[in-house]
Amino acid sequence: MTTRSFDFPGFAGETLSGRLEQPDGPVRAWALFAHCFTCTKDSLAAARVSRALARQGVGVLRFDFTGLGDSAGDFSQGGFARDVGDLQAAAKAMADAGMAPALLVGHSLGGAAALAVAHDLPQAKAVVVIGSPFDPGHALEQLGDAVEEIARMGQADVSLGGRTFTVGKSFLDDIRDHEPGRRLASLRKALLILHAPQDAVVPVENASAIFMAARHPKSFISLDHADHLLTRQADADYAAEVIAAWADRYLGPAPASPPRPVESVRVEETGDGRFQVRAHAGGATWLIDEPPSVGGLGSGPNPYDVLCAALGACTVMTLRLYADQKGWAVKRVSTDVTHIREAGLDPPDRFVRQIFIEGDLDRDQRERLIEIAERCPVHKTLERGSRIETTEAPLSRCGDPADHMAGMEKACED
């Protein structure tokens, strides 16, 4: 799973700060997460649910609403309609990037915003709300006595969750104009409601009201023993697993990767940046990229780094095999490999390899190990060169591990 920045212009033109959580394998669908009132994209619920969904193959964008977190703008000058507009702007930015959200997920007041915007997003197939109020006006209860001061003075400072926010009158006017019942009745999207019976911030009766107002298909899941903010890791993971399982029939399965040869290394574009690719081999997955100085994202080693790693890995493996066969007291072997290109020389590519051998060895033993390093299979492949065959369709077999093992054993022969 990888995380990268994804900034975009919000409803009023300010730059909003977002983060994309991307699965390691194929993306089955994209989701958009709306955080709770005065929270940020890095709130426990937003981060944990998004990451857990990514582990289930669903890519997620979580972002800060205007004036919150790392996003620009003035929080006090907005209201619920602006949050809805920001959510629409986020969906558009995702669609423009080829990641149109099929799933909307909203936490608390973010859930009310997700329900409000769902009508305007035909690509969205399903909506999930977590601990959300039936009426966005419920947020006024969190403002307490400040509501009267805001109405009288035009704005007031309010302490929420240990932080102070300036709330303007536009927030009061805007949130009171919302008509949740009418929107829910015409939702025409699959709806999942998750709510904790013990929620002390938004009582569970709100979930009942949402469920009764909405039409089928609709589902309700009780988040027993969870709190409103899903502060326990287990609660956030459970919510994400339930969401991924429920959404499966609406999002469809993950796209299947094209068949690849047995034991081959698969390298494919991720769609992020100009050069970033994802490599799959031996049950592992990693990113390969170029540095920002040449137009890459710097999200992984470059191809020559990987080639250096192959030489270093083969060297260490071969020396370990030889030392074990001899019964020598080698504690640890490591290598530093550097690639240098020297124009005008033949060949122009040079690999500088430094070998570090820890253990109680005499001089002859150390010299012998350096000789064996010269025989490692990858060393010999680089030294003598190789034939490269390129076809449009994959071959049936490539890079048999048994061949590499046999090559290391041969290198260890006296």
C-alpha positions in Angstrom: 0.0 0.0 0.0 1.3 3.4 -0.9 0.2 6.9 0.1 0.8 10.1 -2.0 -0.3 13.7 -1.9 -3.3 14.7 -4.1 -4.1 18.4 -4.0 -6.9 20.1 -6.0 -9.0 23.3 -6.2 -11.9 23.3 -3.8 -15.4 24.7 -4.2 -14.3 28.4 -3.8 -11.0 27.9 -5.6 -8.7 27.4 -2.6 -6.2 24.6 -2.8 -7.4 21.6 -0.8 -4.9 19.1 0.6 -5.6 15.4 0.0 -4.0 12.0 0.4 -4.5 9.0 -1.9 -4.3 5.5 -0.3 -3.4 3.1 -3.1 -3.6 -0.7 -2.9 -0.4 -2.7 -3.7 -2.3 -4.7 -6.3 -5.0 -3.9 -8.9 -7.5 -1.3 -7.8 -11.0 -2.7 -7.7 -12.6 0.7 -7.3 -12.0 4.2 -6.0 -13.6 5.8 -2.9 -13.9 9.3 -1.6 -13.8 9.8 2.2 -15.4 12.9 3.9 -14.1 13.5 7.5 -16.2 14.6 10.5 -17.1 18.1 11.6 -13.9 20.2 12.4 -11.7 17.0 11.9 -9.1 16.5 9.2 -8.1 13.9 6.7 -5.6 12.6 9.3 -8.3 11.9 12.0 -8.1 8.4 13.3 -11.3 7.3 11.5 -10.3 8.8 8.2 -6.8 7.4 8.2 -7.5 4.0 9.5 -10.6 3.3 7.5 -9.0 4.6 4.3 -5.9 2.4 4.8 -7.9 -0.6 5.7 -10.0 -0.2 2.5 -6.8 0.1 0.5 -5.7 -3.2 2.0 -9.0 -4.6 0.6 -8.1 -3.3 -2.9 -10.1 0.0 -2.8 -8.1 3.2 -3.5 -9.3 6.1 -1.3 -8.9 9.9 -1.4 -9.2 11.6 2.0 -8.9 15.3 2.1 -9.2 18.4 4.3 -12.3 20.6 3.8 -11.7 24.3 3.3 -9.9 26.0 6.2 -9.1 22.8 8.0 -5.9 20.8 8.3 -3.5 21.6 5.5 -6.2 23.1 3.2 -6.3 26.8 2.4 -9.3 29.0 3.0 -11.2 30.4 5.9 -13.3 27.9 7.9 -15.4 30.7 9.5 -16.7 31.9 6.1 -18.2 28.6 5.0 -21.0 26.3 5.8 -22.4 22.9 5.0 -23.1 23.9 1.4 -19.4 24.6 1.0 -18.5 21.2 2.4 -20.8 19.7 -0.2 -19.2 21.8 -2.9 -15.7 20.7 -1.7 -16.8 17.1 -1.9 -18.1 17.6 -5.5 -14.7 19.3 -6.4 -12.8 16.3 -5.0 -14.9 13.9 -7.0 -14.3 15.9 -10.1 -10.6 16.0 -9.5 -10.5 12.2 -9.1 -12.6 11.7 -12.2 -10.2 14.0 -14.2 -7.3 11.9 -13.0 -9.1 8.7 -14.2 -10.1 7.7 -10.6 -13.8 8.5 -10.6 -15.2 7.5 -7.1 -17.7 4.6 -7.2 -18.0 4.7 -3.4 -18.6 7.6 -1.0 -17.7 7.2 2.6 -18.6 9.9 5.2 -17.9 10.1 8.9 -20.3 12.1 11.1 -21.2 15.4 9.4 -19.1 14.2 6.5 -21.6 11.4 6.1 -24.4 14.0 5.7 -22.3 15.7 3.1 -21.8 12.4 1.2 -25.5 11.8 1.2 -26.2 15.4 -0.1 -23.7 15.1 -2.9 -24.4 11.5 -4.0 -27.3 12.7 -6.3 -24.9 14.7 -8.4 -22.4 11.9 -8.9 -23.8 9.4 -11.4 -20.6 7.4 -11.2 -21.1 6.8 -7.5 -22.7 3.4 -7.0 -22.8 3.2 -3.2 -22.7 5.4 -0.1 -21.5 4.6 3.4 -22.2 6.8 6.4 -20.4 6.2 9.8 -21.9 7.7 12.9 -23.7 10.3 10.8 -26.6 12.6 11.9 -29.9 12.4 10.1 -30.1 16.2 10.0 -26.9 18.2 9.6 -28.4 20.7 12.0 -27.4 18.2 14.7 -24.0 19.9 14.5 -25.5 23.0 16.1 -25.7 21.0 19.4 -22.0 20.8 19.5 -21.8 24.6 19.5 -23.8 24.9 22.7 -24.5 28.4 23.9 -22.3 29.8 21.1 -25.2 29.5 18.7 -26.9 32.6 20.3 -23.7 34.6 20.2 -23.1 33.6 16.5 -26.6 34.7 15.6 -26.2 38.0 17.5 -22.6 38.9 16.7 -22.2 37.2 13.3 -19.5 34.9 14.5 -18.0 33.3 17.7 -15.0 31.3 18.8 -16.0 27.7 19.7 -13.8 25.1 21.4 -14.3 21.7 19.8 -12.1 18.7 20.6 -9.5 20.8 22.4 -9.2 23.2 19.4 -10.7 26.7 18.9 -12.6 27.5 15.7 -14.3 30.6 14.5 -17.8 29.8 13.3 -19.7 32.3 11.3 -23.5 33.0 10.9 -23.4 31.6 7.3 -22.8 28.2 8.9 -26.0 28.5 11.0 -28.2 29.7 8.0 -26.8 27.2 5.6 -27.1 24.1 7.8 -30.7 24.9 8.7 -31.8 25.0 5.1 -30.9 21.4 4.4 -33.7 18.9 3.8 -32.4 15.4 4.6 -35.6 13.5 4.3 -36.2 14.5 0.7 -32.7 13.7 -0.4 -32.7 10.3 1.3 -35.9 9.3 -0.3 -34.5 10.0 -3.8 -31.0 8.7 -3.2 -31.2 5.8 -5.6 -27.8 4.5 -4.5 -27.0 1.5 -2.3 -26.6 2.7 1.3 -24.8 1.3 4.2 -25.2 2.8 7.7 -22.7 2.0 10.4 -23.4 3.4 13.9 -22.3 2.7 17.5 -25.2 2.2 19.9 -23.1 3.9 22.6 -22.3 6.9 20.4 -22.5 9.9 22.8 -22.0 12.5 20.1 -24.5 11.5 17.6 -27.1 9.2 19.2 -28.0 5.9 17.4 -31.5 7.2 16.8 -30.1 9.2 13.9 -29.1 5.9 12.2 -32.7 4.7 12.6 -34.0 7.9 11.0 -31.6 7.6 8.0 -32.6 4.0 7.5 -36.3 4.7 7.6 -36.1 7.6 5.2 -34.0 5.8 2.6 -35.2 3.3 0.1 -33.7 -0.1 -0.6 -31.0 -1.3 -1.1 -30.0 -0.3 2.4 -28.2 -2.0 5.2 -27.4 -1.2 8.9 -24.4 -2.5 10.8 -24.0 -1.9 14.6 -20.5 -0.9 15.7 -20.9 -2.4 19.1 -18.6 -0.9 21.8 -17.1 1.6 19.4 -17.0 5.4 20.2 -18.0 8.2 17.8 -14.5 8.8 16.5 -13.5 5.1 16.1 -10.5 5.7 18.3 -9.8 2.0 18.7 -7.8 0.4 15.8 -10.0 -2.7 16.0 -13.2 -0.7 15.4 -11.8 1.1 12.4 -10.5 -2.1 10.9 -13.8 -3.8 11.4 -15.7 -0.9 9.8 -13.4 -1.0 6.8 -13.7 -4.8 6.4 -17.5 -4.6 6.6 -17.5 -1.7 4.0 -15.3 -3.6 1.6 -17.3 -6.8 1.9 -20.7 -5.0 1.6 -19.6 -2.9 -1.4 -18.2 -5.9 -3.3 -21.5 -6.5 -5.2 -21.8 -2.9 -6.1 -18.1 -2.2 -7.0 -17.4 -5.5 -8.7 -14.2 -7.6 -8.4 -10.7 -6.3 -8.8 -9.5 -6.2 -12.5 -7.5 -9.3 -13.2 -3.9 -8.8 -14.2 -3.0 -10.3 -17.5 -1.6 -13.8 -17.3 2.2 -13.9 -16.7 4.8 -16.6 -17.2 5.6 -18.9 -14.4 8.4 -17.5 -12.2 8.6 -14.3 -14.3 8.9 -10.8 -12.9 5.9 -8.6 -13.7 6.4 -4.9 -14.0 3.5 -2.6 -14.8 2.7 1.1 -14.8 0.8 2.3 -11.7 -0.7 5.4 -13.4 1.0 7.7 -10.9 3.6 10.1 -12.1 5.5 9.7 -15.3 7.8 6.8 -14.6 6.4 4.9 -11.5 6.0 1.2 -12.0 5.1 -1.7 -9.7 7.1 -4.9 -9.8 5.8 -8.3 -8.6 8.0 -11.3 -8.0 8.3 -14.1 -5.5 5.1 -13.0 -3.7 6.5 -9.5 -3.1 5.5 -6.2 -4.6 7.6 -3.0 -4.7 7.7 0.3 -6.6 10.4 1.3 -9.0 10.7 5.0 -10.0 13.0 7.8 -11.1 14.0 10.7 -8.8 12.2 14.0 -9.0 15.2 15.6 -10.7 14.4 13.8 -13.9 10.6 13.9 -13.7 9.9 11.0 -11.4 8.2 10.8 -8.0 11.2 9.4 -6.1 8.9 6.7 -4.7 11.3 3.8 -5.1 14.7 2.7 -6.4 15.5 3.4 -10.1 16.1 0.5 -12.5 19.9 0.7 -12.1 19.5 0.6 -8.3 17.5 -2.6 -8.8 20.3 -4.0 -11.0 22.9 -3.1 -8.3 20.7 -4.8 -5.7 20.6 -8.0 -7.8 24.3 -8.1 -8.0 24.7 -7.4 -4.3 22.0 -10.0 -3.3 23.6 -12.7 -5.5 27.0 -11.9 -4.0 25.8 -12.2 -0.4 23.9 -15.4 -1.1 26.8 -17.1 -2.9 29.2 -16.2 -0.1 26.8 -17.5 2.5 26.4 -20.8 0.7 30.2 -21.2 0.3 30.9 -20.3 4.0 28.3 -22.7 5.2 29.7 -25.5 3.1 33.2 -24.9 4.5 32.0 -24.5 8.0 33.7 -21.1 8.3 32.7 -18.7 11.1 31.1 -16.0 8.9 28.6 -14.0 11.0 27.3 -11.6 8.4 28.0 -10.6 4.8 26.9 -7.3 3.2 27.7 -5.4 0.1 27.7 -1.9 -1.3 27.2 -1.8 -5.1 27.5 1.4 -7.2 26.8 1.8 -10.9 29.0 4.2 -12.8 28.7 5.1 -16.5 32.0 6.2 -18.1 31.6 7.7 -21.6 34.3 6.8 -24.0 35.2 3.5 -22.4 34.3 0.0 -23.6 32.2 -1.2 -21.9 31.0 2.2 -20.5 29.1 0.6 -17.5 31.1 -0.2 -14.4 29.8 -1.7 -11.1 31.9 -1.1 -8.0 31.2 -3.7 -5.4 32.5 -3.5 -1.8 32.1 -6.6 0.3 31.9 -6.5 4.1 32.6 -9.9 5.9 32.1 -10.2 9.6 33.6 -13.2 11.3 36.7 -14.8 12.8 38.5 -15.6 9.5 42.1 -15.6 8.5 43.6 -13.8 5.5 43.5 -16.8 3.2 39.8 -17.4 3.9 38.9 -13.8 3.2 40.8 -13.8 0.0 39.0 -17.0 -1.0 35.6 -15.5 -0.4 36.5 -12.5 -2.6 37.4 -15.0 -5.4 34.1 -16.8 -4.9 32.3 -13.4 -5.2 33.7 -13.1 -8.7 31.9 -16.3 -9.6 28.4 -15.4 -8.5 25.8 -16.0 -11.2 24.6 -12.4 -11.6 28.3 -11.2 -11.7 29.0 -13.7 -14.5 25.8 -12.6 -16.4 26.7 -8.9 -16.2 30.3 -9.7 -17.2 29.6 -11.8 -20.2 26.4 -10.1 -21.4 23.1 -11.7 -22.3 20.7 -12.2 -25.1 17.4 -10.3 -24.8 14.4 -11.6 -26.6 11.4 -9.3 -26.9 7.9 -10.6 -27.7 4.4 -9.1 -27.6 3.0 -12.1 -25.7 4.7 -13.5 -22.5 6.9 -16.6 -22.8 6.0 -19.7 -20.9 8.9 -19.6 -18.4 11.6 -17.2 -17.3 14.3 -17.1 -14.7 13.9 -20.5 -13.1 15.1 -20.3 -9.4 16.7 -23.7 -9.8 19.0 -22.3 -12.4 20.2 -19.6 -10.1 20.7 -22.1 -7.3 22.7 -24.3 -9.6 24.8 -21.3 -10.6 25.7 -20.5 -7.0 26.6 -24.1 -6.2 28.8 -24.2 -9.3 30.5 -21.0 -8.1 31.3 -22.6 -4.8 33.0 -25.6 -6.3 36.8 -25.7 -5.6 
